[in-house]
Amino acid sequence: MIDPLSVSAVTGVLGAVGSAVAGEAGKWAWESVGNLVQRVTGRQLAAPAGAEEREELARLLVEGARRDPAHARALAAWLTGLAGGEDEPGGEVPRLLPASTRYFTDRKGPLAALDKEAGRKADGRPRQVLLHGPDGIGTSAIAIHWGGREAHRFPDGQLYADLRAAGPQGAADPATVLRRFLQRLGVPADRMPATVEDRAERFAQLLAGRRLLVVLDHARSAAQVRPLLTAAPGVVTVVTARRPLAGLDALNIPVGPLADKDARRLLTDLAGKHAVSAAKAALPGVLERCAGSPFALRAAAPVLGDAAPRALVGTFPADPVQAATADRYARLGPNAALVYRRCALRPWPAIGPAAAAAATGLPEPEAAEALDELAAAGLLETALDGRHRYRPAVRRHAEELAVREDGLAACATAVRRTVDHYLRLAVRADFAALPQRWHLGPLYAELGPDGYPGEAEALAALGAELPNLVEAVGAAEEFGAPEVVCQLVEALWAVQLKAGRHDELLPALRAGTRAAATADARTAARMHVQLALALTELQEYDEVEQQLVLAADAERADGHLRGQATAVETLGLLRLRQWRYVEALECFDGATALLDGIGAEDSGQADLPRARALLDRHRGRALRGSGRFEEARASIERSVEFFRGTGEAYNTARALTDLAQTLVDQGNGPQALPLLDEAEALLARGGAVFQLMPITVLRTLCGDGGA
């Protein structure tokens, strides 16, 4: 249990809670700390902005606790609840390393170098290795094979990330990778640090005493991998890349082509002795074209009996990966060839039959068969969920073929059709995941929420497709379709609100604000508000205010009071985050006044009851932070009554949680328990497990009547 009279312990909890404010649960935890500060110190203090301010605030809390036993009990209860599980995250030992290839040949030199680096005596130098070589040469296979072979060295697990998997320009963002690693190390979503710096610090803390392997595959730069590195003596980090990475302090191991005898051995393993013997005459030419590339050899093995490649000799690429790719393409059926070309026009992170059908115009069953053919030919890689992606070199080949064989007009049409597929998927899922909210754009009325049995399933679909949706936003922006950009970003609202993942969403949200320059005022304002909400979670507070000013200006110019109210309300939410409760209350009262000005025939009139209910909840939070508990309780109770009446489970649960906290703060913990039970059931049913942490903490505070 945390000692509430220890300044260092209180400072540590303030730092942990302050860094983990991404999403509703983290926001609640930080706001709760602000409430505690108000009660213990008897005055409103701004949220601390750095380590020195956190330590000074901790000192004030400890001094207040020493003066008043009631404050001491409150401090102990809240800090114990908020810090619960922080020191020792649970979860199973992570085993994320993919399976090694069955036929692995040679590579004695790189394997010996890895053994030596992993086995050397700890001397303060980090154990970091960079395997580098051209595409298809087998750097990934070496890292994965060695990791599997040496699993006994790493009893605390293996972490793996493909750094080309998603994100801007096909490079995974370090913040996203760190979030996935931390989750697998037992850090729950509601305690996830918001910034890449805080995530990197937490990652280093968790790895400090572990013996663990980290494989970072297909790195693009030292900057991309630097936040993922640790100096922990028991951790070995293996990075793979196509070239040496300037600025990366690691043991460099170059990986070259297989020797002729090892290439023959790999072909024999793959194709069988009989096939190799039957192709004896053609074998020298095959080995020459493959040039020791494992990728090319694997592509050649199934068709070893052919005397020559299908591609014309005079135009055959000199690069072995390109040569093998061209040969396999020449053997495809027409549907598979079409899918191969059209799906390569954007770096889609995960290609499924529906997307392939959209890109090509094929019926979905035929598109699925074509994808299977491409995977069997080694031209697509298959993920665990059954969807596919290209190797970068293979995608370049397919994209060049598409331009040459299909023409620019057909290529543009394929991209637009694929973007439209993702747009319609996102709108339907967003509508189903959060059906009661105020939606913008004609597609919501056209499509509706059909196709999902419930909110949880719709939210899961959005989450699974999020990398593709972000890529679709980028494609729409590049193709000069700002209205599509805005509609796609609007359709990300539910996943932004309920699942967090703000770091992944940020590129799309920024594209939305760029597209806002040509959008109508209401859409432009929504784009600025969505970006502001994400930036709030990522603690970029200065830019938040800039975005909210732009949103309010756009709505004011249009005379749209409902939109102005949203911008002012969002500024109030920022003030809550900053513990500026009086200013937050002023914002919420100002937003209410704007809503009161909406006439019976004005836009937004139909949404007024729900908008007022949301403001009632937010006003209650600001009043509670100011110590005005009875007023807070009355305001939140109005919100609960409305949302219960409409059957909106998500916002009912959030209002119930706030009401329960108000009761706990008043010393009425037992009265809060049934409210917490109801809120927990509603959130679990809607798939919003991201917001369950507040309920867990509040429940611990109810046993003795509250804090």
For each residue, the residues with C-beta under 8 A, 3 or more apart:
1: 76 80
2: 6 9 10 13 76 79 80 83
3: 6 9
4: 9 10 61 62 65 72 75 76 79
5: 62 65 66 72
6: 2 3 9 10 62
7: 10 11 55 58 59 62
8: 11 12 58
9: 2 3 4 6 12 13 79
10: 2 4 6 7 13 14 58 61 62 75 79
11: 7 8 14 15 51 54 55 58
12: 8 9 15 16 83
13: 2 9 10 16 17 79 82 83 86
14: 10 11 17 18 33 48 54 57 58
15: 11 12 18 19 51 54
16: 12 13 19 20 83 86 191
17: 13 14 20 21 26 29 30 33 82 83
18: 14 15 21 30 33 47 48 54
19: 15 16 193 194 195 198 201 202
20: 16 17 26 29 190 191 192 193 194 198
21: 17 18 26 27 29 30 194 537 539 577
22: 26 192 193 194 500 502 537 538
23: 26 27 189 190 192 499 500 502 537 690 691
24: 27 28 497 654 690 691
25: 28 29 189 190 191 690 691 692 693 694
26: 17 20 21 22 23 29 30 190 191 192 194 537
27: 21 23 24 30 31 537 576 577
28: 24 25 31 32 657 691 693 694
29: 17 20 21 25 26 32 33 82 190 693 694 697
30: 17 18 21 26 27 33 34 47 577
31: 27 28 34 35 576 577 579 621 625
32: 28 29 35 36 78 82 661 694 697
33: 14 17 18 29 30 36 37 78 82
34: 30 31 37 38 47 576 579 581 625
35: 31 32 38 39 624 625 661 665
36: 32 33 39 40 61 74 75 78
37: 33 34 40 41 45 57 60 61 579
38: 34 35 41 42 43 44 45 579 581 625 626 627
39: 35 36 42 71 74 627 665
40: 36 37 60 61 64 65 68 71 74 75
41: 37 38 45 60 61 64
42: 38 39 64
43: 38
44: 38 579 580 581 582 625 626
45: 37 38 41 57 60 579
46: 49 578 579 580
47: 18 30 34 577 578 579
48: 14 18 53 54 56 57
49: 46 53
50: 53 54
51: 11 15 54 55
52: 55 56
53: 48 49 50 56 57
54: 11 14 15 18 48 50 51 57 58
55: 7 11 51 52 58 59
56: 48 52 53 59 60
57: 14 37 45 48 53 54 60 61
58: 7 8 10 11 14 54 55 61 62
59: 7 55 56 62 63
60: 37 40 41 45 56 57 63 64
61: 4 10 36 37 40 41 57 58 64 65 75
62: 4 5 6 7 10 58 59 65 66 75
63: 59 60 66 67
64: 40 41 42 60 61 67 68 71 75
65: 4 5 40 61 62 68 71 72 74 75 76
66: 5 62 63 72
67: 63 64 71
68: 40 64 65 71 72
69: 72 73
70: 73 74
71: 39 40 64 65 67 68 74 75
72: 4 5 65 66 68 69 75 76
73: 69 70 76 77 707
74: 36 39 40 65 70 71 77 78 707
75: 4 10 36 40 61 62 64 65 71 72 78 79
76: 1 2 4 65 72 73 79 80
77: 73 74 80 81 700 701 707
78: 32 33 36 74 75 81 82 701 707
79: 2 4 9 10 13 75 76 82 83
80: 1 2 76 77 83 84 700
81: 77 78 84 697 698 700 701
82: 13 17 29 32 33 78 79 697
83: 2 12 13 16 17 79 80 86 87
84: 80 81 696 697 700
85: 88 89 90 188 191
86: 13 16 83 89 191
87: 83
88: 85
89: 85 86 185 186 187 188 206
90: 85 186
91: 94 184 185 186
92:
93: 155 156 157
94: 91 157 158 159 181 184 185
95: 157 158
96: 157 158 159 160 161 184
97: 144 147 148 158 160 213 215
98: 144 160
99: 144 148
100: 104 141 144 145 148 149
101: 104 141 144 145
102:
103: 266 269 270
104: 100 101 107 141 145
105: 258 262 265 266 269 294
106: 258 259 262 265
107: 104 110 111 138 142 145 255
108: 111 112
109: 112 113 253
110: 107 113 114 131 142 146 253 255
111: 107 108 114 115 142 145 146 149
112: 108 109 115 116
113: 109 110 116 117 129 251 253
114: 110 111 117 118 129 142 146 150 238 253
115: 111 112 118 119 146 150
116: 112 113 119 120
117: 113 114 120 127 129 236 251
118: 114 115 127 150 153 236
119: 115 116
120: 116 117 123 127
121:
122: 233
123: 120
124: 231
125:
126: 229 230 231 232 235 237 249
127: 117 118 120 233 235 236 237
128: 229 236 237 239 248 249 250 251
129: 113 114 117 236 237 238 239 250 251 253
130: 239 240 241 244 245 248 250 251 252 253
131: 110 139 142 143 238 239 240 241 253 255
132: 139 240 241 242 243 244 245 252 253 254 255
133: 137 138 139 242 254 255 256
134: 137 242 293 321
135: 242 295 321 391 392 393
136: 293 294 295 296 320 321 324 391 393
137: 133 134 255 256 257 293 294 295
138: 107 133 141 142 255 294 295
139: 131 132 133 142 143 240 241 255
140: 143 144 217 218 240
141: 100 101 104 138 144 145 294
142: 107 110 111 114 131 138 139 145 146 240 255
143: 131 139 140 146 147 215 217 238 240
144: 97 98 99 100 101 140 141 147 148 160 215
145: 100 101 104 107 111 141 142 148 149
146: 110 111 114 115 142 143 149 150 238
147: 97 143 144 150 151 154 158 160 213 215 238
148: 97 99 100 144 145 151
149: 100 111 145 146
150: 114 115 118 146 147 153 154 213
151: 147 148 154 158
152: 155
153: 118 150 211 213 236
154: 147 150 151 157 158 211 212 213 236
155: 93 152 211
156: 93 210 211 212 234
157: 93 94 95 96 154 210 212 213
158: 94 95 96 97 147 151 154 212 213 214 215
159: 94 96 181 184 212 213 214 215
160: 96 97 98 144 147 214 215 217
161: 96 165 172 177 180 181 215 216 217 228
162: 165 172 217 218
163: 171 172 177 216 217 218 219 220 224 225
164: 170 171 172 217 218 220 392
165: 161 162 172 349 389 467
166: 170 172 176 349 467 470 471 504
167: 170 171 172 173 176 467 470 504 507
168: 171 173 474 507
169: 347
170: 164 166 167 347 392
171: 163 164 167 168 220 224
172: 161 162 163 164 165 166 167 176 177 224
173: 167 168 176 177 503 504
174: 177 178 196 200 224 225 226 227 228
175: 178 179 195 196 199 227 503
176: 166 167 172 173 179 180 501 503 504
177: 161 163 172 173 174 180 181 228
178: 174 175 181 182 196 199 200 203 227 228
179: 175 176 182 183 192 199 501 503
180: 161 176 177 183 184
181: 94 159 161 177 178 184 185 203 214 228
182: 178 179 185 187 192 193 199 202 203 206
183: 179 180 186 187 188 189 192
184: 91 94 96 159 180 181
185: 89 91 94 181 182 203 206
186: 89 90 91 183
187: 89 182 183 191 192 202 206
188: 85 89 183 191 192 693
189: 23 25 183 192 500 689 690
190: 20 23 25 26 29 690 691 692 693 694
191: 16 20 25 26 85 86 187 188 693
192: 20 22 23 26 179 182 183 187 188 189 199 500
193: 19 20 22 182 198 199 201 202
194: 19 20 21 22 26 198 502 537 538 539
195: 19 175 198 199 538 539
196: 174 175 178 199 200 227 503
197: 200 201 227
198: 19 20 193 194 195 201 202
199: 175 178 179 182 192 193 195 196 202 203 227
200: 174 178 196 197 203 204 227 228
201: 19 193 197 198 204 205
202: 19 182 187 193 198 199 205 206
203: 178 181 182 185 199 200 206 207 227 228 230
204: 200 201 207 208 230 231 232
205: 201 202 208
206: 89 182 185 187 202 203 210
207: 203 204 210 212 230 232 234 235
208: 204 205 230 232
209: 232 234
210: 156 157 206 207 232 234 235
211: 153 154 155 156 234 235
212: 154 156 157 158 159 207 232 234 235 236
213: 97 147 150 153 154 157 158 159 235 236 237 238
214: 158 159 160 181 228 230 235 236 237 238
215: 97 143 144 147 158 159 160 161 237 238 239 240
216: 161 163 219 225 228 237 238 239 240
217: 140 143 160 161 162 163 164 240
218: 140 162 163 164 240 241
219: 163 216 224 225 239 240 241 245
220: 163 164 171 224 241
221: 224 225 245
222: 225 226 245 246 247 248
223: 226 247
224: 163 171 172 174 219 220 221
225: 163 174 216 219 221 222 228 229 239 245 248
226: 174 222 223 229 247 248
227: 174 175 178 196 197 199 200 203
228: 161 174 177 178 181 200 203 214 216 225 237
229: 126 128 225 226 237
230: 126 203 204 207 208 214 235 237
231: 124 126 204
232: 126 204 207 208 209 210 212 235
233: 122 127
234: 156 207 209 210 211 212
235: 126 127 207 210 211 212 213 214 230 232
236: 117 118 127 128 129 153 154 212 213 214
237: 126 127 128 129 213 214 215 216 228 229 230 250
238: 114 129 131 143 146 147 213 214 215 216
239: 128 129 130 131 215 216 219 225 245 248 250
240: 130 131 132 139 140 142 143 215 216 217 218 219
241: 130 131 132 139 218 219 220 244 245
242: 132 133 134 135
243: 132
244: 130 132 241 248 252
245: 130 132 219 221 222 225 239 241 248 250
246: 222
247: 222 223 226
248: 128 130 222 225 226 239 244 245
249: 126 128
250: 128 129 130 237 239 245
251: 113 117 128 129 130
252: 130 132 244
253: 109 110 113 114 129 130 131 132
254: 132 133
255: 107 110 131 132 133 137 138 139 142
256: 133 137 292
257: 137 263 291 292 293
258: 105 106 262 263 266 292 293 294 297
259: 106 262 263 292
260: 263 264 287 292
261: 264 265
262: 105 106 258 259 265 266 292
263: 257 258 259 260 266 267 287 290 292 297
264: 260 261 267 268 276 283 287
265: 105 106 261 262 268 269
266: 103 105 258 262 263 269 270 294 297 298
267: 263 264 270 271 276 283 286 287 297 300 301 304
268: 264 265 271 272 273 276
269: 103 105 265 266
270: 103 266 267 297 298 301 302
271: 267 268 275 276 279 301 302 304
272: 268 275 276
273: 268 276 277
274: 277 278
275: 271 272 278 279 301 304 305
276: 264 267 268 271 272 273 279 280 283 304
277: 273 274 280
278: 274 275 304 305
279: 271 275 276 282 283 286 304 305
280: 276 277 283
281: 307
282: 279 285 286 304 305 306 307 308
283: 264 267 276 279 280 286 287 304
284: 287 288
285: 282 288 289 308
286: 267 279 282 283 289 290 300 304
287: 260 263 264 267 283 284 290
288: 284 285 291
289: 285 286 296 300 309 316 320 323 324
290: 263 286 287 293 296 297 300 320 323 324
291: 257 288 296 320
292: 256 257 258 259 260 262 263 297 320
293: 134 136 137 257 258 290 296 297 320 321 324
294: 105 136 137 138 141 258 266 297 298
295: 135 136 137 138 298 299 320 321 324 378 391
296: 136 289 290 291 293 299 300 320 321 323 324
297: 258 263 266 267 270 290 292 293 294 300 301
298: 266 270 294 295 301 378
299: 295 296 302 324 325 327 328 377 378
300: 267 286 289 290 296 297 303 304 324 327
301: 267 270 271 275 297 298 304
302: 270 271 299
303: 300 306 327 331
304: 267 271 275 276 278 279 282 283 286 300 301
305: 275 278 279 282
306: 282 303 309 310
307: 281 282
308: 282 285 313
309: 289 306 313 316 323 326 327 330
310: 306 327 330 331
311: 315 316 323 326 327 329 330
312: 315 316
313: 308 309 316
314:
315: 311 312
316: 289 309 311 312 313 323 326 327
317: 322 323 326
318: 322 323
319: 322 323 393
320: 136 289 290 291 292 293 295 296 323 324
321: 134 135 136 293 295 296 324 325 393 394
322: 317 318 319 325 326 393 397
323: 289 290 296 309 311 316 317 318 319 320 326 327
324: 136 289 290 293 295 296 299 300 320 321 327 328
325: 299 321 322 328 329 379 393 394 397
326: 309 311 316 317 322 323 329 330 397
327: 299 300 303 309 310 311 316 323 324 330 331
328: 299 324 325 331 332 377 378 379
329: 311 325 326 332 337 340 379 397 398 401
330: 309 310 311 326 327
331: 303 310 327 328 377
332: 328 329 336 337 340 373 374 377 379
333: 336 337 370 373
334: 337 338
335: 338 339 360 362 366 367 369 370 373
336: 332 333 339 340 369 370 373 374 377
337: 329 332 333 334 340 341
338: 334 335 341 342 360 362 370
339: 335 336 342 343 356 359 360 362 367 370 371 374
340: 329 332 336 337 343 344 370 374 379 398 401
341: 337 338 344 345 398 399 401 402 405 406
342: 338 339 345 356 359 360 402 406 411 414
343: 339 340 348 351 355 356 359 360 390 398 418
344: 340 341 390 394 395 398 399 402
345: 341 342 359 399 402 411 414 415 418
346: 415 418 471 474 475
347: 169 170 390 395 471
348: 343 351 355 389 418 468 471
349: 165 166 389 467 468 471
350: 383 385 387 388 389 465 467 468
351: 343 348 355 356 371 380 387 388 389
352: 355 356 371 386 387 388
353: 356 357 364 365 367 368 371
354: 357 358 364 367 421 425
355: 343 348 351 352 358 359 418 421 422 468
356: 339 342 343 351 352 353 359 360 362 367 368 370 371
357: 353 354 360 361 362 363 364 366 367
358: 354 355 417 418 420 421
359: 339 342 343 345 355 356 414 415 417 418
360: 335 338 339 342 343 356 357 367 370 414
361: 357 417
362: 335 338 339 356 357 366 367 370
363: 357 366 367
364: 353 354 357 367 368
365: 353 368 369
366: 335 357 362 363 369 370
367: 335 339 353 354 356 357 360 362 363 364 370 371
368: 353 356 364 365 371 372
369: 335 336 365 366 372 373
370: 333 335 336 338 339 340 356 360 362 366 367 373 374
371: 339 351 352 353 356 367 368 374 375 380 388
372: 368 369 375 376
373: 332 333 335 336 369 370 376 377
374: 332 336 339 340 370 371 377 379 380 388
375: 371 372 378 379 380 381 382 388
376: 372 373
377: 299 328 331 332 336 373 374
378: 295 298 299 328 375
379: 325 328 329 332 340 374 375 390 394 398
380: 351 371 374 375 388 389 390 394
381: 375 388 389 390 391
382: 375 386 387 388
383: 350 386 387 388 389
384:
385: 350 464
386: 352 382 383
387: 350 351 352 382 383
388: 350 351 352 371 374 375 380 381 382 383
389: 165 348 349 350 351 380 381 383
390: 343 344 347 379 380 381 394 395 398
391: 135 136 295 381 394 395
392: 135 164 170 395 396
393: 135 136 319 321 322 325 396 397
394: 321 325 344 379 380 390 391 397 398
395: 344 347 390 391 392 398 399
396: 392 393 399 400
397: 322 325 326 329 393 394 400 401
398: 329 340 341 343 344 379 390 394 395 401 402
399: 341 344 345 395 396 402 403
400: 396 397 403 404
401: 329 340 341 397 398 404 405
402: 341 342 344 345 398 399 405 406 410 411 414
403: 399 400 406 407 408 411
404: 400 401
405: 341 401 402
406: 341 342 402 403 410 411 414
407: 403 410 411
408: 403 411 412
409: 412 413
410: 402 406 407 413 414
411: 342 345 402 403 406 407 408 414 415
412: 408 409 415 416 479
413: 409 410 416 417
414: 342 345 359 360 402 406 410 411 417 418
415: 345 346 359 411 412 418 419 475 479
416: 412 413 419 420 479 481
417: 358 359 361 413 414 420 421
418: 343 345 346 348 355 358 359 414 415 421 422 472 475
419: 415 416 422 423 472 475 476 479 481 484 488
420: 358 416 417 423 424 484
421: 354 355 358 417 418 424 425
422: 355 418 419 425 426 465 468 469 472 488
423: 419 420 426 427 443 472 484 487 488 491
424: 420 421 427 428 443 447
425: 354 421 422 428 429 461 465
426: 422 423 429 430 462 465 469 472 488 491 492
427: 423 424 430 431 441 443 444 447 487 491
428: 424 425 431 432 447 448 449 450 451 452 458
429: 425 426 432 433 452 458 459 461 462 465 491 494
430: 426 427 433 434 439 458 462 490 491 492 493 494 495
431: 427 428 434 435 439 444 447 448 449 458
432: 428 429 435 449 450 451 452 454 455 457 458
433: 429 430 452 455 458 459 462 494 495 498
434: 430 431 437 455 493 494 497 498 650
435: 431 432 449 455
436: 610 646 648 651
437: 434 493 494
438: 562 604 607 610 611
439: 430 431 444 490
440: 444 486 487 490 522 523 526
441: 427 444 486 487 490 523
442: 445 446
443: 423 424 427 446 447 487
444: 427 431 439 440 441 447 448
445: 442 448
446: 442 443
447: 424 427 428 431 443 444 450
448: 428 431 444 445
449: 428 431 432 435 452 458
450: 428 432 447
451: 428 432
452: 428 429 432 433 449 455 457 458 461
453: 457
454: 432 457 458 685 686 687
455: 432 433 434 435 452 458 459 649 650 685 686 687
456: 459 460 685 686 687
457: 432 452 453 454 460 461 687
458: 428 429 430 431 432 433 449 452 454 455 461 462 494
459: 429 433 455 456 462 463 494 495 498 499 686 687 688
460: 456 457 463 464 687
461: 425 429 452 457 458 464 465
462: 426 429 430 433 458 459 465 466 469 492 494 495 499
463: 459 460 466 495 499 501
464: 385 460 461
465: 350 422 425 426 429 461 462 468 469
466: 462 463 469 470 492 495 501 504 505
467: 165 166 167 349 350 470 471 504
468: 348 349 350 355 422 465 471 472
469: 422 426 462 465 466 472 473 488 491 492 508
470: 166 167 466 467 473 474 504 505 507 508
471: 166 346 347 348 349 467 468 474 475
472: 418 419 422 423 426 468 469 475 476 488
473: 469 470 476 477 485 488 489 507 508 511 512
474: 168 346 470 471 477 478 507 508 511
475: 346 415 418 419 471 472 478 479
476: 419 472 473 479 481 482 484 485 488
477: 473 474 480 481 482 485 511 514 515
478: 474 475
479: 412 415 416 419 475 476
480: 477
481: 416 419 476 477 484 485
482: 476 477 485 486 514 515 516 517 518 519
483: 486 487 515 519
484: 419 420 423 476 481 487 488
485: 473 476 477 481 482 488 489 511 512 514 515
486: 440 441 482 483 489 490 512 515 516 519 523 526 527
487: 423 427 440 441 443 483 484 490 491
488: 419 422 423 426 469 472 473 476 484 485 491 492 508
489: 473 485 486 492 508 509 511 512 515 527 530
490: 430 439 440 441 486 487 493 523 526 530
491: 423 426 427 429 430 469 487 488
492: 426 430 462 466 469 488 489 495 496 505 508 509 530
493: 430 434 437 490 496 497 530
494: 429 430 433 434 437 458 459 462 497 498
495: 430 433 459 462 463 466 492 498 499 501 505
496: 492 493 499 500 501 502 505 509 530 533 534
497: 24 434 493 494 533
498: 433 434 459 494 495 650 686 687 688 690 691
499: 23 459 462 463 495 496 690
500: 22 23 189 192 496 537 690
501: 176 179 463 466 495 496 504 505
502: 22 23 194 496 505 506 534 537 538
503: 173 175 176 179 196 506 538
504: 166 167 173 176 466 467 470 501
505: 466 470 492 495 496 501 502 508 509 534
506: 502 503 509 510 534 538
507: 167 168 470 473 474 510 511
508: 469 470 473 474 488 489 492 505 511 512
509: 489 492 496 505 506 512 513 527 530 531 534
510: 506 507 513 514 531
511: 473 474 477 485 489 507 508 514 515
512: 473 485 486 489 508 509 515 516 527 530 531
513: 509 510 516 527 528 531 547 550
514: 477 482 485 510 511 517
515: 477 482 483 485 486 489 511 512 518 519 527
516: 482 486 512 513 519 523 524 525 527 528 554
517: 482 514 524
518: 482 515
519: 482 483 486 515 516 523 524 527
520: 523 524 558
521: 524 525 554 555 557 558 560 563
522: 440 525 526 554 555 558 560 563 603
523: 440 441 486 490 516 519 520 526 527
524: 516 517 519 520 521 527 528 550 551 554
525: 516 521 522 528 529 550 551 552 554 555 560 563 566 567
526: 440 486 490 522 523 529 530 551 563
527: 486 489 509 512 513 515 516 519 523 524 530 531
528: 513 516 524 525 531 532 547 548 550 551 554 567
529: 525 526 532 533 547 548 551 566 567 570
530: 489 490 492 493 496 509 512 526 527 533 534
531: 509 510 512 513 527 528 534 535 547
532: 528 529 535 536 543 544 547 548 551 570 574
533: 496 497 529 530 536 537 570 573
534: 496 502 505 506 509 530 531 537 538
535: 531 532 538 540 541 543 544 547
536: 532 533 539 540 541 544 573 574 577
537: 21 22 23 26 27 194 500 502 533 534
538: 22 194 195 502 503 506 534 535
539: 21 194 195 536
540: 535 536 543 544
541: 535 536 544 545 574 577 578
542: 545 546
543: 532 535 540 546 547
544: 532 535 536 540 541 547 548 574
545: 541 542 548 549 571 574
546: 542 543 549 550
547: 513 528 529 531 532 535 543 544 550 551
548: 528 529 532 544 545 551 552 567 570 571 574
549: 545 546 552 553
550: 513 524 525 528 546 547 553 554
551: 524 525 526 528 529 532 547 548 554 555 563 566 567 570
552: 525 548 549 555 556 564 567 568
553: 549 550 556 557
554: 516 521 522 524 525 528 550 551 557 558 563
555: 521 522 525 551 552 558 560 561 562 563 564 566 567
556: 552 553 559 564
557: 521 553 554
558: 520 521 522 554 555 563
559: 556
560: 521 522 525 555 563 564 603 604
561: 555 564 565 594 595 597 598 602 604
562: 438 555 565 566 594 595 598 602 603 604 607 608 611
563: 521 522 525 526 551 554 555 558 560 566 567 604
564: 552 555 556 560 561 567 568 594
565: 561 562 568 569 591 592 594 595 611
566: 525 529 551 555 562 563 569 570 591
567: 525 528 529 548 551 552 555 563 564 570 571
568: 552 564 565 571 572 587 590 591 594
569: 565 566 572 573 587 588 591 614 615 618
570: 529 532 533 548 551 566 567 573 574
571: 545 548 567 568 574 575 587
572: 568 569 575 576 583 584 585 586 587 588 591 618 622
573: 533 536 569 570 576 577 584 618
574: 532 536 541 544 545 548 570 571 577 578
575: 571 572 578 580 581 583 584 587 622
576: 27 31 34 572 573 579 580 581 584 618 621 622 625
577: 21 27 30 31 47 536 541 573 574
578: 46 47 541 574 575
579: 31 34 37 38 44 45 46 47 576 625
580: 44 46 575 576 583 584
581: 34 38 44 575 576 584 585 622 623 625 626
582: 44 585 586 622 626
583: 572 575 580 586 587
584: 572 573 575 576 580 581 587 588 618 621 622 625
585: 572 581 582 588 589 619 622 623 626
586: 572 582 583 589 590
587: 568 569 571 572 575 583 584 590 591
588: 569 572 584 585 591 592 615 618 619 622
589: 585 586 592 593 619
590: 568 586 587 593 594
591: 565 566 568 569 572 587 588 594 595 615
592: 565 588 589 595 596 612 615 619
593: 589 590 596 597
594: 561 562 564 565 568 590 591 597 598
595: 561 562 565 591 592 598 608 611 612 615
596: 592 593
597: 561 593 594
598: 561 562 594 595 602 604 605 608
599: 602 605
600: 605
601: 605
602: 561 562 598 599 605
603: 522 560 562
604: 438 560 561 562 563 598 607 608 611
605: 598 599 600 601 602 608
606:
607: 438 562 604 610 611
608: 562 595 598 604 605 611 612
609: 612 613 642
610: 436 438 607 613 614 642 646 648
611: 438 562 565 595 604 607 608 614 615
612: 592 595 608 609 615 616 642
613: 609 610 616 617 638 639 642 643 651 655
614: 569 610 611 617 618 639 651
615: 569 588 591 592 595 611 612 618 619
616: 612 613 619 620 635 636 638 639 642
617: 613 614 620 621 635 636 639 651 654 655 658
618: 569 572 573 576 584 588 614 615 621 622
619: 585 588 589 592 615 616 622 623 632 635
620: 616 617 623 624 631 632 633 634 635 636 639 658 659 662
621: 31 576 584 617 618 624 625 632 636 658
622: 572 575 576 581 582 584 585 588 618 619 625 626
623: 581 585 619 620 626 628 629 631 632 635
624: 35 620 621 627 628 629 632 658 661 662 665
625: 31 34 35 38 44 576 579 581 584 621 622
626: 38 44 581 582 585 622 623
627: 38 39 624
628: 623 624 631 632
629: 623 624 632 633 662 665 666
630: 633 634
631: 620 623 628 634 635
632: 619 620 621 623 624 628 629 635 636 662
633: 620 629 630 636 637 659 662 663 666
634: 620 630 631 637 638
635: 616 617 619 620 623 631 632 638 639
636: 616 617 620 621 632 633 639 640 655 658 659 662
637: 633 634 640 641 659
638: 613 616 634 635 641 642
639: 613 614 616 617 620 635 636 642 643 651 655 658
640: 636 637 643 644 652 655 656 659
641: 637 638 644 645
642: 609 610 612 613 616 638 639 645 646
643: 613 639 640 646 648 651 652 655
644: 640 641 647 652
645: 641 642
646: 436 610 642 643
647: 644
648: 436 610 643 651 652
649: 455 652 653 682 683 685 686
650: 434 455 498 653 654 682 683 686 688
651: 436 613 614 617 639 643 648 654 655
652: 640 643 644 648 649 655 656 678 679 682
653: 649 650 656 657 678 679 680 682 683 686 688 691
654: 24 617 650 651 657 658 679 691
655: 613 617 636 639 640 643 651 652 658 659
656: 640 652 653 659 660 675 676 678 679 682
657: 28 653 654 660 661 675 676 679 691 694 695 698
658: 617 620 621 624 636 639 654 655 661 662
659: 620 633 636 637 640 655 656 662 663 672 675
660: 656 657 663 664 672 673 675 676 679 695 698
661: 32 35 624 657 658 664 665 672 694 698
662: 620 624 629 632 633 636 658 659 665 666
663: 633 659 660 666 668 669 671 672 675 706
664: 660 661 667 668 669 672 698 701 702 706 707
665: 35 39 624 629 661 662 706 707
666: 629 633 662 663 706
667: 664 705 706 707
668: 663 664 671 672 705 706
669: 663 664 672 673 701 702 703 704 705 706 707
670: 673 702 705
671: 663 668 674 675
672: 659 660 661 663 664 668 669 675 676 698 702 706
673: 660 669 670 676 677 699 702
674: 671 677 678
675: 656 657 659 660 663 671 672 678 679
676: 656 657 660 672 673 679 680 695 698 699 702
677: 673 674 680 681
678: 652 653 656 674 675 681 682
679: 652 653 654 656 657 660 675 676 682 683 695
680: 653 676 677 683 684 692 695
681: 677 678 684 685
682: 649 650 652 653 656 678 679 685 686
683: 649 650 653 679 680 686 688 689 691 692 695
684: 680 681 687 689 692
685: 454 455 456 649 681 682
686: 454 455 456 459 498 649 650 653 682 683
687: 454 455 456 457 459 460 498 684
688: 459 498 650 653 683 691 692
689: 189 683 684 692
690: 23 24 25 189 190 498 499 500
691: 23 24 25 28 190 498 653 654 657 683 688 694
692: 25 190 680 683 684 688 689 695 696
693: 25 28 29 188 190 191 696 697
694: 25 28 29 32 190 657 661 691 697 698
695: 657 660 676 679 680 683 692 698 699
696: 84 692 693 699 700
697: 29 32 81 82 84 693 694 700 701
698: 81 657 660 661 664 672 676 694 695 701 702
699: 673 676 695 696 702
700: 77 80 81 84 696 697 703
701: 77 78 81 664 669 697 698 706 707
702: 664 669 670 672 673 676 698 699 705 706
703: 669 700
704: 669
705: 667 668 669 670 702
706: 663 664 665 666 667 668 669 672 701 702
707: 73 74 77 78 664 665 667 669 701
